[in-house]
């Protein structure tokens, strides 16, 4: 009888098979690295380079894996919000960089800096959001070359949670924020990251100069890197999921080797975001069941390598906040955590990552709280088993007025903020508000109540000066 968990798609022998087939590809076919800087680093460390192609041996890959920390601490400017990443921990964050935003009235438009800053306010105020990420891009009114620096500066000012940094110039802001020289940032050693950035290998089996150079520039200063290719089965990877897993694994391992040659011990994450191709319109559906299979199998590979895993939560291809959006998001939340993924952005994502929604962000925070309660282990203490109370109340008694009930129910019961749990008659009397109405009301309340966390005046001036100097 097969008793394995069907949500863990790979058996141990299949994980090993993916690994060995990846080694074969890395040795015989190699990876394309457009960056001359990357190729020089590989050559300096004895990795075979022929033209723009780099070839890896098993020993070189294994040596790099040995220096990747299985767990690290992501620092925040408020040390109480420092965040462990890896092992048994998981953390939720907003989705990243959607070019459009969906308003409450159903209008989709290009996102602006105001939308981005509103998402930061929600990030700061939502307890279930653990780290920063740009829900929507601020490209509607910010010069393209300045967007990433502007977004990092805004997130430093408006939140005190761990940061997202995916540009070399951002390292200077982090140094000012944490009161440390850039040179000293290199010397922290294993187990600490000042922010998290992303490097996106180019499927199949490549890495652009921009992505390689960004990885080099931020790894050097102990900014953790989520190595996150997005192969699409049937277009940039084989249409079979095992073939995609091997392609993706090669791309991650190649970038991982580069990160450890730059700075041994720099934290990295194994990105689990591959998907399929919709053959009718050549788009990349992120709510498809195959995307979840890829994600769960990738998490197994990351665990086997001993590398923390970056996935997503709350992803949906829906273009409005309807049943599809809720169903895809809820399924994703519970099972992404269940399958051992550690860093989980995605709150507020819709429309195959192209659309962000403030209302969906607060609804996803509700799902995050639900998930945390659902997966919290039961505690079988004498107090919780309550045997003496059961004996005291006895048959046909009631527990509602017992002190034990008042002492425990708030922690034991998850009290939904936005989902309806009242009888129809009460709901009707209150105006038949649906969950989107409740979410919009919550967004407005939070934006009105937002107060920026304290930031020392001289520090803010130093950050502003640096940002102004580095704007194009």
C-alpha positions as CSV (number, residue, x, y, z in Angstrom):
1,X,0.0,0.0,0.0
2,X,1.3,3.5,-1.0
3,X,1.1,5.6,2.2
4,X,3.2,8.6,0.9
5,X,1.9,12.1,1.1
6,X,0.5,12.8,-2.3
7,X,1.4,16.5,-2.0
8,X,5.1,15.5,-1.9
9,X,5.5,14.6,-5.5
10,X,9.1,13.2,-5.4
11,X,10.3,10.1,-3.8
12,X,13.9,10.1,-2.5
13,X,15.2,8.1,-5.5
14,X,13.5,10.6,-7.8
15,X,15.1,13.6,-6.0
16,X,18.5,11.9,-6.5
17,X,17.6,11.2,-10.2
18,X,16.9,14.9,-10.8
19,X,20.2,15.8,-9.1
20,X,22.3,13.3,-11.2
21,X,20.6,14.3,-14.5
22,X,21.3,18.0,-13.6
23,X,25.0,17.2,-13.0
24,X,25.1,15.6,-16.5
25,X,23.6,18.7,-18.1
26,X,25.9,21.1,-16.1
27,X,29.0,19.1,-17.1
28,X,28.2,18.4,-20.8
29,X,25.9,21.3,-21.9
30,X,26.8,24.0,-19.3
31,X,25.1,27.4,-18.8
32,X,25.4,30.6,-20.7
33,X,26.6,33.6,-18.6
34,X,26.5,36.8,-20.5
35,X,28.5,38.7,-17.8
36,X,32.2,38.9,-18.4
37,X,32.6,39.6,-14.6
38,X,30.9,36.3,-13.8
39,X,33.0,34.4,-16.3
40,X,36.2,35.9,-14.9
41,X,35.1,34.8,-11.4
42,X,34.5,31.3,-12.6
43,X,37.8,31.1,-14.4
44,X,39.7,32.4,-11.4
45,X,38.3,29.5,-9.3
46,X,39.0,26.8,-11.9
47,X,35.6,26.4,-13.3
48,X,35.8,25.6,-17.1
49,X,34.7,28.5,-19.3
50,X,34.5,28.3,-23.1
51,X,33.4,31.5,-24.7
52,X,30.2,32.6,-22.9
53,X,29.5,29.1,-21.6
54,X,30.4,27.7,-18.2
55,X,30.7,24.0,-17.3
56,X,30.5,22.7,-13.8
57,X,31.8,19.5,-12.2
58,X,30.0,17.7,-9.4
59,X,32.8,18.6,-6.9
60,X,32.4,22.3,-7.7
61,X,28.7,22.2,-7.1
62,X,29.0,20.2,-3.9
63,X,31.7,22.6,-2.6
64,X,29.4,25.5,-3.1
65,X,26.5,23.8,-1.4
66,X,28.6,23.1,1.6
67,X,29.0,26.8,2.3
68,X,25.3,27.8,1.9
69,X,23.8,28.4,5.4
70,X,20.7,26.2,6.0
71,X,19.3,29.0,8.2
72,X,20.0,32.7,8.5
73,X,18.7,35.8,10.2
74,X,17.3,38.6,8.1
75,X,17.9,41.9,9.9
76,X,15.3,44.7,10.2
77,X,15.8,48.2,11.4
78,X,13.6,47.3,14.3
79,X,15.6,44.4,15.8
80,X,12.3,43.0,17.3
81,X,11.3,42.2,13.7
82,X,14.5,40.3,12.8
83,X,13.4,37.3,10.9
84,X,14.8,33.7,10.9
85,X,14.8,32.1,7.4
86,X,15.1,28.4,6.9
87,X,14.7,25.2,8.8
88,X,11.3,25.1,10.5
89,X,10.4,28.8,10.0
90,X,8.2,30.4,7.4
91,X,7.4,34.1,6.7
92,X,4.9,35.9,4.5
93,X,5.4,39.0,2.4
94,X,3.7,41.0,-0.4
95,X,3.9,40.0,-4.0
96,X,6.4,41.8,-6.1
97,X,6.4,44.4,-8.8
98,X,3.0,44.1,-10.5
99,X,2.8,46.8,-13.2
100,X,-0.9,47.3,-12.7
101,X,-3.2,47.8,-9.7
102,X,-6.9,46.8,-9.4
103,X,-9.0,49.4,-7.7
104,X,-12.0,48.6,-5.5
105,X,-14.4,49.6,-8.3
106,X,-12.8,47.0,-10.7
107,X,-10.7,49.5,-12.7
108,X,-7.3,48.3,-13.7
109,X,-4.6,51.0,-14.2
110,X,-0.8,51.5,-14.2
111,X,0.4,51.6,-10.6
112,X,2.1,54.8,-9.2
113,X,4.3,55.7,-6.3
114,X,1.2,56.5,-4.3
115,X,0.0,52.9,-4.7
116,X,3.4,51.6,-3.8
117,X,3.5,53.7,-0.6
118,X,-0.1,52.6,0.3
119,X,1.1,49.0,0.0
120,X,4.0,49.9,2.4
121,X,1.5,51.2,4.9
122,X,-0.4,48.0,4.8
123,X,2.9,46.0,5.1
124,X,3.8,47.9,8.2
125,X,0.3,47.5,9.8
126,X,-0.6,43.9,9.0
127,X,0.7,41.6,11.7
128,X,0.9,38.6,9.3
129,X,3.1,40.4,6.9
130,X,6.7,39.6,8.0
131,X,8.9,41.4,5.4
132,X,8.9,44.0,2.7
133,X,8.4,43.6,-1.0
134,X,7.0,45.9,-3.7
135,X,3.3,44.8,-4.2
136,X,3.1,47.1,-7.2
137,X,5.8,48.8,-9.2
138,X,6.0,52.6,-8.9
139,X,6.6,53.0,-12.6
140,X,3.7,55.3,-13.4
141,X,5.4,58.4,-12.1
142,X,9.0,57.5,-11.2
143,X,11.9,57.4,-13.8
144,X,12.6,53.8,-14.7
145,X,16.3,54.0,-13.7
146,X,15.3,55.3,-10.2
147,X,12.5,52.9,-9.3
148,X,14.4,50.3,-7.3
149,X,16.3,52.9,-5.3
150,X,13.2,54.9,-4.6
151,X,11.3,51.8,-3.5
152,X,14.1,50.7,-1.1
153,X,14.3,54.3,0.4
154,X,10.5,54.4,0.8
155,X,10.4,51.0,2.4
156,X,13.1,52.0,4.9
157,X,11.2,55.2,5.9
158,X,7.7,53.7,6.0
159,X,8.3,50.3,7.6
160,X,10.6,48.8,10.2
161,X,10.4,45.2,8.8
162,X,13.1,43.3,6.8
163,X,13.8,44.8,3.4
164,X,14.0,43.8,-0.2
165,X,17.1,45.0,-2.1
166,X,17.8,44.1,-5.7
167,X,20.3,46.7,-6.8
168,X,24.0,47.4,-6.1
169,X,23.3,51.1,-5.1
170,X,21.0,49.8,-2.4
171,X,23.9,48.4,-0.4
172,X,24.9,52.0,0.4
173,X,21.5,52.7,1.9
174,X,21.6,49.5,4.0
175,X,25.1,50.5,5.3
176,X,23.7,53.9,6.4
177,X,20.6,52.3,8.0
178,X,22.5,49.7,10.0
179,X,25.3,52.0,10.9
180,X,28.0,49.9,9.4
181,X,30.6,50.4,6.6
182,X,30.2,48.6,3.3
183,X,33.5,46.9,3.9
184,X,32.3,45.6,7.3
185,X,29.2,44.2,5.7
186,X,31.4,41.8,3.9
187,X,32.8,40.4,7.1
188,X,29.6,39.5,9.0
189,X,30.1,35.8,8.3
190,X,27.4,33.1,8.0
191,X,24.0,33.5,9.4
192,X,23.3,37.2,8.8
193,X,21.6,39.0,5.8
194,X,21.0,42.7,5.6
195,X,18.2,42.3,3.1
196,X,16.9,39.9,0.5
197,X,17.4,40.4,-3.2
198,X,16.4,38.3,-6.2
199,X,18.4,36.9,-9.1
200,X,16.4,35.5,-12.1
201,X,18.3,33.1,-14.3
202,X,17.1,33.2,-17.9
203,X,15.5,29.9,-18.9
204,X,16.7,27.8,-20.5
205,X,20.1,27.5,-18.9
206,X,21.2,31.1,-19.0
207,X,21.9,34.2,-17.0
208,X,21.9,37.7,-18.4
209,X,24.7,40.2,-17.6
210,X,22.3,42.3,-15.5
211,X,21.2,39.4,-13.3
212,X,24.7,38.0,-12.8
213,X,26.2,41.4,-12.0
214,X,23.4,42.2,-9.5
215,X,24.0,38.9,-7.8
216,X,27.7,39.6,-7.6
217,X,27.2,43.1,-6.3
218,X,24.7,42.2,-3.5
219,X,26.1,38.8,-2.5
220,X,29.5,40.5,-1.8
221,X,27.8,42.5,1.1
222,X,25.7,39.7,2.6
223,X,22.4,40.5,1.0
224,X,20.7,37.2,0.7
225,X,19.8,36.2,-2.9
226,X,16.6,34.2,-3.8
227,X,17.8,32.5,-7.0
228,X,14.4,32.3,-8.9
229,X,14.3,31.3,-12.5
230,X,10.8,30.9,-13.9
231,X,11.0,28.2,-16.6
232,X,7.8,27.6,-18.5
233,X,7.0,24.0,-19.4
234,X,6.5,23.8,-23.1
235,X,8.3,27.1,-23.9
236,X,11.5,27.7,-22.0
237,X,11.7,24.2,-20.5
238,X,10.5,20.7,-21.6
239,X,6.7,20.3,-21.5
240,X,7.2,17.4,-19.0
241,X,7.5,18.4,-15.4
242,X,10.5,16.2,-14.6
243,X,12.3,17.9,-17.6
244,X,11.4,21.3,-16.2
245,X,12.6,20.4,-12.7
246,X,16.0,19.4,-14.2
247,X,16.2,22.6,-16.2
248,X,15.3,24.8,-13.2
249,X,17.7,22.9,-10.9
250,X,20.6,23.5,-13.3
251,X,19.8,27.2,-13.5
252,X,19.7,27.5,-9.7
253,X,22.8,25.5,-9.1
254,X,24.8,27.5,-11.6
255,X,23.9,30.8,-10.0
256,X,24.4,29.3,-6.5
257,X,28.0,28.4,-7.4
258,X,28.6,31.9,-8.5
259,X,27.2,33.3,-5.3
260,X,29.5,31.2,-3.1
261,X,32.6,32.0,-5.2
262,X,31.8,35.7,-4.7
263,X,31.2,35.3,-0.9
264,X,31.3,31.9,0.7
265,X,28.6,31.6,3.2
266,X,26.4,34.3,1.7
267,X,22.8,33.2,2.3
268,X,20.9,32.1,-0.8
269,X,17.4,30.6,-1.4
270,X,16.3,28.0,-3.8
271,X,13.5,29.6,-5.9
272,X,10.5,27.4,-6.6
273,X,8.5,29.4,-9.1
274,X,8.5,27.5,-12.4
275,X,5.1,27.0,-14.2
276,X,3.6,25.8,-17.4
277,X,2.7,27.6,-20.7
278,X,-0.9,28.2,-21.6
279,X,-0.7,26.9,-25.2
280,X,-3.7,29.0,-26.2
281,X,-2.1,32.4,-25.6
282,X,1.5,31.7,-24.5
283,X,1.1,33.2,-21.1
284,X,2.3,31.7,-17.7
285,X,-0.5,30.7,-15.4
286,X,0.6,30.8,-11.8
287,X,-2.6,29.4,-10.3
288,X,-2.4,26.1,-12.3
289,X,-2.2,22.8,-10.4
290,X,1.1,22.1,-12.3
291,X,2.6,25.2,-10.9
292,X,1.9,23.9,-7.4
293,X,3.4,20.5,-8.3
294,X,6.5,22.2,-9.5
295,X,6.7,24.3,-6.4
296,X,6.3,21.3,-4.0
297,X,8.8,19.2,-5.9
298,X,11.2,22.1,-5.9
299,X,10.8,22.5,-2.1
300,X,11.8,18.9,-1.8
301,X,14.9,19.4,-3.8
302,X,15.8,22.5,-1.7
303,X,15.4,20.5,1.4
304,X,17.6,17.7,0.1
305,X,20.3,20.2,-0.7
306,X,20.0,21.9,2.7
307,X,19.2,25.3,1.1
308,X,16.3,27.5,2.3
309,X,13.4,27.6,-0.2
310,X,11.6,30.7,-1.6
311,X,8.1,30.0,-3.0
312,X,5.0,32.1,-3.1
313,X,1.5,32.2,-1.5
314,X,-1.8,33.5,-2.6
315,X,-1.1,33.3,-6.3
316,X,-4.1,33.5,-8.7
317,X,-4.6,34.1,-12.4
318,X,-8.0,35.7,-11.7
319,X,-8.5,39.3,-12.9
320,X,-11.0,40.2,-10.2
321,X,-11.6,39.3,-6.6
322,X,-14.0,36.4,-7.3
323,X,-14.3,32.7,-6.3
324,X,-11.3,31.8,-8.5
325,X,-9.1,34.3,-6.7
326,X,-10.1,33.0,-3.3
327,X,-9.9,29.3,-4.2
328,X,-6.5,29.5,-5.8
329,X,-5.1,31.7,-3.0
330,X,-6.4,29.6,-0.1
331,X,-5.2,26.3,-1.6
332,X,-1.8,27.8,-2.2
333,X,-1.4,29.3,1.3
334,X,-2.0,26.1,3.3
335,X,0.0,23.8,1.1
336,X,3.0,26.1,0.5
337,X,3.6,26.2,4.2
338,X,2.8,22.5,4.6
339,X,5.4,21.6,2.0
340,X,8.3,23.3,3.8
341,X,8.8,26.5,1.9
342,X,10.4,29.3,4.0
343,X,10.2,32.7,2.3
344,X,6.7,33.3,1.0
345,X,5.9,36.5,-0.9
346,X,2.7,36.7,-2.9
347,X,0.1,38.6,-0.8
348,X,-2.0,40.8,-3.0
349,X,-1.1,39.1,-6.3
350,X,-3.6,38.6,-9.1
351,X,-3.7,38.2,-12.9
352,X,-0.6,36.0,-13.2
353,X,1.6,38.5,-11.2
354,X,0.6,41.4,-13.5
355,X,-2.0,42.9,-11.1
356,X,-1.7,43.9,-7.5
357,X,-4.7,44.7,-5.2
358,X,-4.7,46.4,-1.8
359,X,-8.0,44.6,-1.0
360,X,-6.5,41.3,-1.9
361,X,-3.5,42.0,0.2
362,X,-5.6,42.3,3.4
363,X,-7.7,39.3,2.3
364,X,-4.5,37.3,1.9
365,X,-3.4,38.5,5.3
366,X,-6.6,36.9,6.6
367,X,-5.6,33.6,4.8
368,X,-2.1,33.9,6.3
369,X,-3.6,34.1,9.8
370,X,-5.9,31.2,9.0
371,X,-3.0,29.2,7.8
372,X,-0.9,29.9,10.9
373,X,-3.7,28.7,13.1
374,X,-4.4,25.6,10.9
375,X,-0.8,24.4,11.0
376,X,-0.1,25.3,14.7
377,X,0.6,22.0,16.5
378,X,-1.8,21.0,19.3
379,X,-0.4,21.3,22.8
380,X,-1.2,18.3,25.0
381,X,-0.4,19.9,28.4
382,X,-2.5,19.0,31.4
383,X,-4.1,22.4,31.2
384,X,-5.1,22.0,27.6
385,X,-6.4,18.4,28.0
386,X,-8.7,19.8,30.7
387,X,-9.6,16.4,32.1
388,X,-10.3,17.8,35.6
389,X,-12.7,20.3,34.0
390,X,-14.4,17.6,32.0
391,X,-15.0,15.7,35.2
392,X,-16.2,18.7,37.0
393,X,-18.8,19.8,34.3
394,X,-19.9,16.2,33.7
395,X,-22.7,14.9,31.5
396,X,-25.1,17.5,30.1
397,X,-23.2,20.4,31.6
398,X,-21.9,23.6,29.9
399,X,-18.4,25.0,29.6
400,X,-19.3,28.5,28.5
401,X,-19.2,30.2,31.9
402,X,-16.1,28.3,33.1
403,X,-12.9,30.3,33.9
404,X,-10.9,27.9,31.8
405,X,-13.0,28.9,28.7
406,X,-12.4,32.6,29.3
407,X,-8.7,32.0,29.8
408,X,-8.2,30.0,26.6
409,X,-10.7,30.8,23.9
410,X,-9.0,33.9,22.5
411,X,-5.8,32.0,21.8
412,X,-7.4,28.7,20.8
413,X,-10.1,30.1,18.4
414,X,-9.2,32.0,15.3
415,X,-11.5,35.0,15.0
416,X,-11.9,36.0,11.4
417,X,-11.6,39.7,10.7
418,X,-13.1,39.9,7.2
419,X,-14.9,36.6,6.6
420,X,-18.6,36.5,7.6
421,X,-19.6,34.2,10.4
422,X,-23.0,35.7,11.3
423,X,-26.5,34.4,10.4
424,X,-28.1,35.5,7.2
425,X,-30.6,37.8,9.0
426,X,-27.9,39.7,10.8
427,X,-25.8,39.9,7.6
428,X,-28.8,41.3,5.7
429,X,-29.5,43.9,8.4
430,X,-25.9,45.1,8.2
431,X,-26.3,45.8,4.5
432,X,-25.3,42.5,2.8
433,X,-21.6,43.5,2.7
434,X,-19.5,41.0,0.9
435,X,-15.9,40.2,1.6
436,X,-14.6,42.7,-1.0
437,X,-16.6,45.4,0.8
438,X,-15.1,44.4,4.1
439,X,-11.6,44.3,2.6
440,X,-12.0,47.8,1.1
441,X,-13.3,49.2,4.4
442,X,-10.3,47.6,6.2
443,X,-7.9,49.1,3.7
444,X,-9.3,52.6,4.1
445,X,-9.2,52.3,7.9
446,X,-5.6,51.1,7.9
447,X,-4.4,53.8,5.5
448,X,-6.1,56.5,7.7
449,X,-4.6,55.1,10.9
450,X,-1.1,54.5,9.6
451,X,1.8,56.1,11.5
452,X,5.3,55.8,10.2
453,X,7.7,54.0,12.6
454,X,10.2,56.3,14.3
455,X,13.3,57.1,12.2
456,X,16.0,59.4,13.7
457,X,16.1,62.7,11.9
458,X,19.8,62.7,11.1
459,X,19.6,59.2,9.8
460,X,16.7,60.1,7.5
461,X,18.7,63.1,6.2
462,X,21.7,60.8,5.5
463,X,19.4,58.4,3.6
464,X,17.9,61.2,1.6
465,X,21.3,62.6,0.7
466,X,22.5,59.2,-0.5
467,X,19.4,58.6,-2.5
468,X,19.5,62.0,-4.2
469,X,23.2,61.5,-5.0
470,X,22.5,58.2,-6.7
471,X,19.3,59.1,-8.6
472,X,19.9,59.3,-12.4
